[in-house]
């Protein structure tokens, strides 16, 4: 038979409501009482009923995260977010952005989650506005939405791109192009604006032939380098709007028999694990993903708890990571 909280209460010598509060880590429960309850629960192999918890607390203790499964960042973010939520006694539900919008909204608005973290916001996205209108606690992560007043936890993308371009300038490069992301995303706009600002500061005009837009993915970098080389318009250095684009550019250069950085210098953005591999040596900008996730969880749980103040944008500083790919040989 299924072990219930009443069985745990009898074994620990406490009330059933005390069992519920002790297993949720409620601060009103003395440490010794909590220990007895936890030991009794473990001895009886008690598994709390989600349904019972939902009815008693009016909370699912569950947070949803909307992710783009094509973006390699999601796997990096999800594991760390799961750990952070677990530390706060919440569980994580993943929602793929590629699903049917009506189904996604129905799930998120149906009361099965206490709040939502959206990592896929872009111009034209309707989900942030729907969550705002329906009063569902929500925080934007990694990107912000200019037209929706929601909390957002982001990196300093504009300054980071400016610093990345400055790394190439300080290395002596003057023929500098950029492989940029979509301007529909705030990361795409901010990083492009930072790149252009750095060239302006140096008195260098951005050559349109050396600037290509595409997805934040490997294929964009690879195909852009191939196309510019075929057009004989490949610059000596490229600022790449993220590391995946830079890795694609690096592989595209290798396929053409070009050396990095001897023939083509590269700077990325994010500092993925692959950037530090010895055969890659990608100079990049380190984004503090753990700090961003922690601040996103802080803001979301504050909203769930009833914080109704104005929207806040938490901007996290980025850090240049100098390796070898930016050098001018």
C-alpha positions in Angstrom: 0.0 0.0 0.0 1.1 3.6 -0.6 2.7 5.3 2.3 1.0 8.5 3.3 1.9 11.6 5.2 -0.2 10.3 8.1 2.0 7.2 8.3 5.1 9.5 8.5 3.4 11.7 11.1 2.7 8.6 13.3 6.3 7.4 12.9 7.8 10.8 13.8 5.3 11.6 16.6 4.0 14.8 15.0 0.9 16.1 13.2 0.2 15.5 9.5 0.5 19.3 8.9 3.9 19.3 10.6 5.1 16.6 8.1 4.0 18.7 5.2 5.8 21.8 6.5 8.9 20.0 7.5 9.3 18.3 4.1 8.9 21.7 2.5 11.7 23.2 4.7 9.3 25.6 6.3 11.3 27.9 8.7 8.7 27.5 11.5 9.7 23.8 12.1 12.5 23.3 14.6 15.6 21.5 13.3 15.1 18.5 15.5 11.5 18.0 14.4 12.5 18.4 10.8 15.2 15.8 11.3 12.8 13.3 12.8 10.3 13.8 10.0 12.9 13.4 7.3 14.3 10.2 8.9 10.8 8.8 9.2 10.0 9.6 5.6 13.2 8.0 4.4 12.7 4.9 6.5 9.1 4.5 5.2 10.2 5.4 1.6 7.5 8.1 1.6 7.0 9.9 -1.8 5.0 13.2 -1.4 1.9 13.4 -3.5 2.1 16.3 -5.9 -1.6 16.6 -6.1 -2.0 16.8 -2.3 0.8 19.4 -2.1 -0.9 21.5 -4.8 -4.3 21.4 -2.9 -2.8 22.3 0.4 -0.5 25.1 -0.7 -2.2 26.3 -3.9 1.2 26.0 -5.4 2.7 23.5 -7.8 6.3 24.3 -6.7 7.1 24.0 -10.4 8.6 26.5 -12.8 8.5 26.3 -16.6 11.3 27.3 -18.9 10.7 28.0 -22.5 13.7 27.0 -24.6 14.9 26.8 -28.1 16.2 23.3 -28.6 18.3 24.3 -31.6 20.3 26.7 -29.4 23.3 24.8 -27.8 23.0 27.2 -24.8 19.8 25.6 -23.6 21.6 22.4 -22.4 24.1 24.6 -20.5 21.3 26.7 -18.9 18.9 23.9 -18.1 21.2 21.8 -15.9 22.3 24.8 -13.9 18.8 26.2 -13.6 17.5 22.8 -12.4 20.1 22.8 -9.7 19.3 26.3 -8.6 15.5 25.6 -8.5 16.1 22.4 -6.6 18.0 24.3 -4.0 14.9 26.5 -3.5 12.6 23.4 -3.4 11.1 23.9 -6.9 11.1 21.6 -9.9 11.6 22.5 -13.5 9.4 21.8 -16.6 10.8 22.4 -20.1 8.7 23.8 -22.8 10.1 23.7 -26.4 9.6 26.9 -28.3 8.9 25.0 -31.5 5.6 23.6 -30.2 2.2 24.9 -31.1 1.8 28.4 -29.6 -1.8 27.8 -28.4 -0.7 24.6 -26.7 2.2 26.3 -25.0 0.1 29.1 -23.7 -2.6 26.7 -22.5 -0.1 24.8 -20.5 1.5 27.8 -19.0 -1.8 29.5 -18.2 -3.5 26.5 -16.8 -2.1 26.7 -13.3 0.3 23.7 -13.6 3.3 26.0 -13.0 3.9 28.9 -10.5 6.0 30.9 -12.9 7.8 31.0 -16.2 11.3 31.7 -17.4 11.5 32.7 -21.1 14.8 32.3 -22.8 13.5 32.8 -26.4 12.0 36.3 -26.4 12.3 38.2 -29.7 10.5 40.9 -31.6 7.1 39.6 -32.5 7.0 37.0 -29.7 3.5 36.9 -28.3 4.2 34.8 -25.3 5.8 37.5 -23.0 2.8 39.7 -23.6 0.3 37.0 -22.9 2.0 36.0 -19.6 2.0 39.7 -18.6 -1.7 40.2 -19.5 -2.8 37.1 -17.6 -0.8 37.9 -14.5 1.5 34.8 -14.7 4.9 35.6 -12.9 7.5 35.6 -15.6 11.1 36.6 -16.2 13.1 36.9 -19.4 16.5 35.3 -19.5 19.4 36.1 -21.8 17.2 38.3 -23.9 14.8 41.1 -23.1 11.6 42.3 -24.9 11.5 46.1 -25.5 7.7 46.2 -25.8 6.7 44.1 -22.8 7.3 45.3 -19.2 8.8 42.1 -17.7 11.8 41.5 -15.5 14.9 40.5 -17.6 18.3 39.1 -16.6 20.8 39.6 -19.4 24.5 40.0 -20.1 25.9 43.4 -21.1 25.9 42.4 -24.8 26.6 45.9 -26.2 29.7 46.5 -24.0 30.8 42.9 -24.6 30.7 43.3 -28.4 32.5 46.6 -28.1 35.3 44.9 -26.0 35.5 42.0 -28.4 36.0 44.3 -31.4 38.5 46.3 -29.4 40.5 43.1 -28.8 40.9 42.8 -32.6 41.7 46.5 -33.0 44.3 46.3 -30.2 45.9 43.3 -31.9 46.6 45.6 -35.0 43.7 44.5 -37.2 42.0 47.1 -39.4 40.1 44.8 -41.9 37.4 43.7 -39.5 34.1 42.2 -40.4 31.3 40.6 -38.3 29.1 37.5 -38.4 26.0 38.7 -36.6 22.8 37.2 -35.2 19.2 38.1 -36.0 18.2 41.6 -35.1 14.9 40.3 -33.9 16.6 39.1 -30.8 18.0 41.7 -28.3 21.3 39.8 -28.2 21.5 40.2 -32.0 20.8 44.0 -31.8 23.0 44.8 -28.8 26.0 42.9 -30.1 25.8 44.4 -33.5 25.5 47.9 -32.0 28.5 47.3 -29.8 30.6 46.1 -32.8 29.7 49.1 -34.9 30.4 51.5 -31.9 33.9 50.1 -31.5 34.7 50.7 -35.2 33.3 54.2 -34.9 35.5 54.9 -31.9 38.5 53.8 -33.9 37.5 55.9 -36.9 37.0 52.9 -39.1 34.0 52.6 -41.5 32.1 49.3 -41.3 32.3 47.7 -44.8 28.9 46.2 -45.6 30.5 43.4 -47.6 32.3 42.2 -44.5 29.1 42.0 -42.3 26.7 39.0 -42.5 23.6 38.2 -40.5 22.2 34.8 -39.8 21.2 32.4 -37.0 23.2 32.0 -33.8 24.5 28.7 -35.1 27.5 26.8 -36.5 26.3 26.8 -40.1 26.0 30.5 -40.3 29.7 30.9 -39.5 30.8 28.2 -41.8 28.7 29.3 -44.8 29.4 33.0 -44.3 33.2 32.5 -44.5 32.8 30.3 -47.6 30.6 32.9 -49.3 32.9 35.8 -48.5 35.9 33.9 -49.7 34.2 32.9 -52.9 33.3 36.6 -53.4 36.9 37.6 -52.6 35.6 39.7 -49.8 36.9 37.9 -46.7 38.4 40.3 -44.2 41.5 39.5 -42.0 39.4 39.4 -38.8 35.8 38.7 -37.8 33.9 39.5 -34.7 31.4 36.7 -34.2 28.2 37.3 -32.3 28.5 34.0 -30.4 30.9 31.1 -30.0 28.9 28.7 -32.2 29.2 31.2 -35.1 32.9 31.5 -34.4 33.4 27.7 -34.4 31.6 27.5 -37.7 33.8 30.3 -39.1 36.9 28.4 -37.8 35.8 25.2 -39.5 34.9 27.1 -42.7 38.4 28.6 -42.8 40.0 25.2 -42.3 38.0 23.8 -45.2 39.4 26.6 -47.4 43.0 25.9 -46.2 43.1 29.1 -44.2 44.9 29.3 -40.9 43.3 30.8 -37.7 44.6 33.3 -36.7 47.3 33.5 -39.4 44.9 34.1 -42.3 41.7 34.9 -40.4 41.5 36.1 -36.8 38.3 35.4 -34.8 36.6 36.6 -31.6 33.5 34.9 -30.2 31.0 35.6 -27.5 29.7 33.4 -24.5 32.8 31.3 -23.7 31.3 27.9 -24.3 33.4 24.9 -23.1 34.5 24.2 -26.7 36.2 27.6 -26.9 38.8 26.6 -24.3 39.8 23.4 -26.1 43.5 23.5 -27.1 42.8 22.9 -30.8 40.3 25.7 -30.8 41.8 28.4 -28.6 38.9 30.8 -29.2 39.3 34.3 -27.8 35.8 35.3 -26.6 33.7 37.1 -24.0 32.7 35.1 -20.9 29.0 35.5 -20.0 28.3 34.8 -16.3 25.5 32.3 -16.9 25.3 31.0 -13.3 24.9 34.6 -12.0 22.3 35.3 -14.7 20.3 32.1 -13.7 20.6 32.9 -10.1 19.2 36.5 -10.6 16.4 35.1 -12.8 15.3 32.7 -10.1 15.5 35.4 -7.5 13.3 37.7 -9.6 10.8 35.0 -10.5 10.4 33.7 -6.9 10.0 37.3 -5.7 7.2 37.8 -8.3 5.6 34.5 -7.3 5.7 35.7 -3.6 3.8 38.8 -4.6 6.3 41.5 -5.6 4.3 43.8 -7.8 6.9 46.5 -8.3 7.9 47.8 -11.7 9.9 45.7 -14.2 13.7 45.3 -13.5 16.4 44.6 -16.0 19.4 43.0 -14.3 22.5 43.4 -16.5 25.5 41.2 -15.8 29.0 42.2 -16.9 31.0 40.1 -19.3 34.7 39.4 -19.2 37.2 39.1 -22.1 39.0 35.8 -22.3 42.2 36.1 -24.4 43.4 32.9 -26.0 45.0 32.7 -29.5 42.4 33.1 -32.2 42.5 37.0 -32.2 46.2 37.5 -32.8 47.7 39.2 -35.8 50.5 37.1 -37.1 
